[in-house]
Amino acid sequence: MDNGKINGKTVTESELLALGYRKYQGQNMDIYYAKDICGHIGNCVKGNPEVFEVGRRPWVIADNGEVLENIKVVDTCPTGALKYIRR
């Protein structure tokens, strides 16, 4: 799944925020999360617990991982609750 897109189109920040996604800003990429569509499958936490840690605030720290690795992990989210935008 390409979670940098919605319906085949590259996502924009304004679209994601309008859809209720929360932004977690990083230096080279931003990760967005929509709790209302999350299936709590845990691919993100299993994929990279340095970036995604449920008990931490903020629970997503994009800069704790490399951009390409973060993209791989975000793309494993089957519900689309996680999205990303590269800077």
VENZI-V507848 format. One record per residue. RES is the residue in one letter. SS is DSSP state (a for helix, b for strand, c for the rest). PSI is psi as a letter, one per 30 degrees, with the letter a starting at -180 (none if undefined). Layout:
# VENZI-V507848
res->RES ss->SS psi->PSI
res->RES ss->SS psi->PSI
This chain:
# VENZI-V507848
res->M ss->c psi->k
res->D ss->c psi->j
res->N ss->c psi->g
res->G ss->c psi->g
res->K ss->b psi->l
res->I ss->b psi->k
res->N ss->c psi->h
res->G ss->c psi->f
res->K ss->b psi->k
res->T ss->b psi->k
res->V ss->c psi->l
res->T ss->c psi->l
res->E ss->a psi->e
res->S ss->a psi->e
res->E ss->a psi->e
res->L ss->a psi->e
res->L ss->a psi->e
res->A ss->a psi->f
res->L ss->c psi->f
res->G ss->c psi->g
res->Y ss->c psi->k
res->R ss->b psi->k
res->K ss->b psi->k
res->Y ss->b psi->j
res->Q ss->b psi->k
res->G ss->c psi->l
res->Q ss->c psi->e
res->N ss->c psi->f
res->M ss->b psi->l
res->D ss->b psi->k
res->I ss->b psi->k
res->Y ss->b psi->k
res->Y ss->b psi->k
res->A ss->c psi->j
res->K ss->a psi->f
res->D ss->a psi->f
res->I ss->a psi->g
res->C ss->c psi->k
res->G ss->c psi->g
res->H ss->c psi->h
res->I ss->c psi->e
res->G ss->c psi->g
res->N ss->a psi->e
res->C ss->a psi->e
res->V ss->a psi->e
res->K ss->a psi->e
res->G ss->a psi->e
res->N ss->c psi->j
res->P ss->c psi->f
res->E ss->c psi->e
res->V ss->c psi->e
res->F ss->b psi->j
res->E ss->c psi->j
res->V ss->c psi->e
res->G ss->c psi->f
res->R ss->c psi->l
res->R ss->c psi->k
res->P ss->c psi->l
res->W ss->c psi->f
res->V ss->b psi->k
res->I ss->c psi->j
res->A ss->a psi->e
res->D ss->a psi->f
res->N ss->a psi->g
res->G ss->c psi->l
res->E ss->c psi->k
res->V ss->a psi->e
res->L ss->a psi->e
res->E ss->a psi->e
res->N ss->a psi->e
res->I ss->a psi->e
res->K ss->a psi->e
res->V ss->a psi->e
res->V ss->a psi->e
res->D ss->c psi->f
res->T ss->c psi->f
res->C ss->c psi->j
res->P ss->c psi->f
res->T ss->c psi->f
res->G ss->c psi->g
res->A ss->c psi->f
res->L ss->b psi->k
res->K ss->b psi->l
res->Y ss->b psi->l
res->I ss->b psi->k
res->R ss->b psi->k
res->R ss->c psi->none
